Amino acid sequence: MEIVLAFVIGGLYAAGIYMMLRRSLVKLLIGLGLLSHAANLLIFTAARLTRAESPVIPMDQQSLANAAADPLPQALILTAIVISFGVTAFALALSYSAYKSVRTDDLDKMKTTDNVNEMQEANP
């Protein structure tokens, strides 16, 4: 199962980087999402995939008797999901604002509009 996840993670990283190298701002945001999902799967896979019991100690025992799942990677992934949701929401708002002012989502055309705006401000 870990080998399959390794290929899935590699594919997600490759697709995310490919999408981030495109000219469109929407494709950049999709690539950012793919990279965040790949990072979450990488953390999950690095913690080893085990079918163990939950890490809760029963009331009548002092320690765990059987092997237990490690809760730390799960907490790290949950934190990463929340952070990536915030970054994605901010990036969507920023891209919408940029699209509204420039009327294009092509990153190369956005660069050229900066020069035009500066020239218009300098020569009224």
Summary of the structure (lengths in Angstrom):
residues: 124
radius of gyration: 22.1
end to end distance: 64.5
largest distance: 80.7
contacts: 307
relative contact order: 0.12
helix: 72%
strand: 3%
